[in-house]
């Protein structure tokens, strides 16, 4: 639940920053199209960056190199 709230806040703050930085008025249809273009471009960039980070973490070796892992299922 906390993660979803954090994600919604991040998206909302991103939208507010785009509106403020470009001085957009969303009641104007032309400026609304500019907002949609900027927002979805930012969101796509955020998504692609997070995919890169998750991929890097998933490919990482988490065990030290001097530790061996036995995959035997034998009972002793």
Phi, psi and omega in degrees: 000319181294322181295319180294323178293319179296319179296318179296318178296319178298316180294319180294315179295321176299318179296318179295322178293322177296316179297316183289318183291329181261001180051054184267145173246112189286351175279350176269121183300326180292315179290332176294321177295322176297317179298313180300317180297312180294317183295312182288331172294317177296317181294320177295319177297318177298318179295314180296321178294319180292327175296320178296318180293314180296320178296319178296317180294321181293328180276351184289148173273121185262348179262146175297156185287340182266008179255129177257144180248122178268136181250025181279141177253021182286139175272142180251000000 
